[in-house]
Amino acid sequence: MSESPVVIVGAGHAGFTLALMLRTRGWEGGVVLVSDEDELPYQRPPLSKEYLHAGQDEEDTRFRPASFYGEQRIELVVGARVVGIDRAGRSVVFADGTRRSFGHLVLATGARARELRVQGHDADGVVSLRARHEAVDLRARLSVARSVAVVGGGFIGLEVAAAAADLGLRVTVLEAQPRLMARSLSHVMAEHLLALHRRAGVDVRLSSAVDAIATEGGRVTGVLTREPDVVPADIVVVGVGAVPNDELAASCGLPVRDGVLVDAQLLTADPAISAIGDCARLPGPGPDGAGYRLESVQNAADQARFVADRLINGSTEPYWAVPWFWTEQFGQKLQIAGLSAGYDELRTERARDDKFSVYCSRGGTLLACESINAPGDHLRARKALAAALTGSGG
Ligand SMILES: Cc1cc2nc3c(=O)[nH]c(=O)nc-3n(C[C@H](O)[C@H](O)[C@H](O)COP(=O)(O)OP(=O)(O)OC[C@H]3O[C@@H](n4cnc5c(N)ncnc54)[C@H](O)[C@@H]3O)c2cc1C
């Protein structure tokens, strides 16, 4: 084994979990965890949920206290951006020109919020939510605002809308598609979320595309839609998806296509470099061999565990995992096991209006289970999907 450490670029869910797993599973070599954010690594999911409801302390979002890294011999380098990779010399180059050699390099660079490229997008009061400092800013703004417009009816947009409505603000959600989350939820579950938001007073407008941000003196005053209509707002939250941070990989000649391309072992085209989490695109299902890229904690953590095991044991098994995800809105917990895209049959098992599961199948094969406040159904579906993947039948 090389003397040089495993260098992990990015200390989000994927990077942090990899560092942790390397240590807990017995890696004896060096571990360097690099973050371009100038703070201790933290979790993102609470930022659009508990944290915005003002009940949570900033410290609660940290993965571990500062002392953990020294105790675990994880060299944490924060506020340092990796700007280049010298593949021949096996080193990364930092923004200040210094270098760090690696035995193995893992790109865990995540994704960033997609920009809304319309007039007024850079006005004061137009915000997105990816990093903790943005959540701090949004929480402060919510505490003095009266109205919020959320552009994009995806998970993050809807969670922010729910938090803002709970805080008593007037909330409008503008979704360009004719229904919520057309690519990631069954129409039954999408309609349930729509009704949940509307019952709570959120003005959800479907098929409503944004034309421009209205401003006055550099400050946002509302959103202009294509109808045309003006939605007055003190804050505009842009939640129109994420873009993978794959430029670093591309800059050193590694193949990228909406993500860093990896093989079934999560290795890039260079066997000394892996990629995991939101930034990685895996081979597999999907039209025209496009493969897939997921943005979830489960995906980041499972891929991190897999790479830790591969580095420690030299395993050549292919990576596999059952995708799962959760969201919380207005006190209801939606858990999703599997991926519902392409379903041709839905079956709903309903205990109550706020406790039910939707099973999505194709050709009689279960693809996904979407559960509201039904953790037992979710866990059983995960087991069934795992059994189908491994062919263990049980
Ligand atoms: C507000 C919010 C709520 C969410 N809620 C949920 C949820 O409820 N459930 C769920 O499953 N998922 C949720 N997600 C998604 C989940 O947080 C992500 O899938 C997960 O964080 C991905 O982890 P990652 O490590 O791949 O990327 P990230 O967490 O994005 O971490 C990547 C890190 O790398 C850093 N970086 C990038 N380039 C460089 C560089 N060149 N040099 C140094 N550092 C670099 C970035 O700044 C960042 O800190 C949510 C995401 C957000 C933003």
Ligand as a Chemical Component Dictionary entry (heavy atoms), coordinates in Angstrom:
data_LIG
# 
_chem_comp.id                   LIG 
_chem_comp.type                 NON-POLYMER 
_chem_comp.pdbx_formal_charge   0 
_chem_comp.three_letter_code    LIG 
# 
loop_
_chem_comp_atom.comp_id 
_chem_comp_atom.atom_id 
_chem_comp_atom.alt_atom_id 
_chem_comp_atom.type_symbol 
_chem_comp_atom.charge 
_chem_comp_atom.model_Cartn_x 
_chem_comp_atom.model_Cartn_y 
_chem_comp_atom.model_Cartn_z 
_chem_comp_atom.pdbx_ordinal 
LIG C1  C1  C 0 -31.331 21.897 1.625  1  
LIG C2  C2  C 0 -31.121 20.448 1.274  2  
LIG C3  C3  C 0 -31.967 19.479 1.802  3  
LIG C4  C4  C 0 -31.785 18.130 1.483  4  
LIG N1  N1  N 0 -32.619 17.195 2.035  5  
LIG C5  C5  C 0 -32.406 15.867 1.778  6  
LIG C6  C6  C 0 -33.208 14.860 2.391  7  
LIG O1  O1  O 0 -34.148 15.153 3.120  8  
LIG N2  N2  N 0 -32.918 13.556 2.125  9  
LIG C7  C7  C 0 -31.877 13.198 1.304  10 
LIG O2  O2  O 0 -31.636 12.001 1.094  11 
LIG N3  N3  N 0 -31.115 14.135 0.699  12 
LIG C8  C8  C 0 -31.347 15.465 0.918  13 
LIG N4  N4  N 0 -30.558 16.408 0.313  14 
LIG C9  C9  C 0 -29.514 15.971 -0.621 15 
LIG C10 C10 C 0 -28.253 15.566 0.128  16 
LIG O3  O3  O 0 -27.927 16.533 1.084  17 
LIG C11 C11 C 0 -27.131 15.390 -0.891 18 
LIG O4  O4  O 0 -27.490 14.346 -1.769 19 
LIG C12 C12 C 0 -25.821 15.052 -0.184 20 
LIG O5  O5  O 0 -25.396 16.147 0.613  21 
LIG C13 C13 C 0 -24.749 14.726 -1.213 22 
LIG O6  O6  O 0 -23.523 14.601 -0.568 23 
LIG P1  P1  P 0 -22.155 14.864 -1.353 24 
LIG O7  O7  O 0 -21.088 14.678 -0.329 25 
LIG O8  O8  O 0 -22.142 14.074 -2.599 26 
LIG O9  O9  O 0 -22.219 16.386 -1.815 27 
LIG P2  P2  P 0 -22.295 17.718 -0.970 28 
LIG O10 O10 O 0 -23.052 17.513 0.297  29 
LIG O11 O11 O 0 -22.760 18.762 -1.925 30 
LIG O12 O12 O 0 -20.779 18.029 -0.560 31 
LIG C14 C14 C 0 -19.785 18.362 -1.495 32 
LIG C15 C15 C 0 -18.789 19.275 -0.840 33 
LIG O13 O13 O 0 -17.633 19.403 -1.681 34 
LIG C16 C16 C 0 -17.201 20.749 -1.681 35 
LIG N5  N5  N 0 -16.378 20.981 -2.872 36 
LIG C17 C17 C 0 -16.788 21.013 -4.163 37 
LIG N6  N6  N 0 -15.747 21.241 -4.995 38 
LIG C18 C18 C 0 -14.642 21.342 -4.207 39 
LIG C19 C19 C 0 -13.274 21.588 -4.478 40 
LIG N7  N7  N 0 -12.830 21.756 -5.740 41 
LIG N8  N8  N 0 -12.390 21.658 -3.443 42 
LIG C20 C20 C 0 -12.840 21.474 -2.162 43 
LIG N9  N9  N 0 -14.141 21.232 -1.847 44 
LIG C21 C21 C 0 -15.035 21.173 -2.860 45 
LIG C22 C22 C 0 -18.527 21.497 -1.671 46 
LIG O14 O14 O 0 -18.390 22.848 -1.300 47 
LIG C23 C23 C 0 -19.303 20.696 -0.642 48 
LIG O15 O15 O 0 -19.014 21.130 0.651  49 
LIG C24 C24 C 0 -30.740 17.766 0.604  50 
LIG C25 C25 C 0 -29.903 18.748 0.049  51 
LIG C26 C26 C 0 -30.085 20.080 0.375  52 
LIG C27 C27 C 0 -29.175 21.122 -0.231 53 
# 
loop_
_chem_comp_bond.comp_id 
_chem_comp_bond.atom_id_1 
_chem_comp_bond.atom_id_2 
_chem_comp_bond.value_order 
_chem_comp_bond.pdbx_ordinal 
LIG C1  C2  SING 1  
LIG C2  C3  SING 2  
LIG C2  C26 DOUB 3  
LIG C3  C4  DOUB 4  
LIG C4  N1  SING 5  
LIG C4  C24 SING 6  
LIG N1  C5  DOUB 7  
LIG C5  C6  SING 8  
LIG C5  C8  SING 9  
LIG C6  O1  DOUB 10 
LIG C6  N2  SING 11 
LIG N2  C7  SING 12 
LIG C7  O2  DOUB 13 
LIG C7  N3  SING 14 
LIG N3  C8  DOUB 15 
LIG C8  N4  SING 16 
LIG N4  C9  SING 17 
LIG N4  C24 SING 18 
LIG C9  C10 SING 19 
LIG C10 O3  SING 20 
LIG C10 C11 SING 21 
LIG C11 O4  SING 22 
LIG C11 C12 SING 23 
LIG C12 O5  SING 24 
LIG C12 C13 SING 25 
LIG C13 O6  SING 26 
LIG O6  P1  SING 27 
LIG P1  O7  DOUB 28 
LIG P1  O8  SING 29 
LIG P1  O9  SING 30 
LIG O9  P2  SING 31 
LIG P2  O10 DOUB 32 
LIG P2  O11 SING 33 
LIG P2  O12 SING 34 
LIG O12 C14 SING 35 
LIG C14 C15 SING 36 
LIG C15 O13 SING 37 
LIG C15 C23 SING 38 
LIG O13 C16 SING 39 
LIG C16 N5  SING 40 
LIG C16 C22 SING 41 
LIG N5  C17 SING 42 
LIG N5  C21 SING 43 
LIG C17 N6  DOUB 44 
LIG N6  C18 SING 45 
LIG C18 C19 SING 46 
LIG C18 C21 DOUB 47 
LIG C19 N7  SING 48 
LIG C19 N8  DOUB 49 
LIG N8  C20 SING 50 
LIG C20 N9  DOUB 51 
LIG N9  C21 SING 52 
LIG C22 O14 SING 53 
LIG C22 C23 SING 54 
LIG C23 O15 SING 55 
LIG C24 C25 DOUB 56 
LIG C25 C26 SING 57 
LIG C26 C27 SING 58 
# 
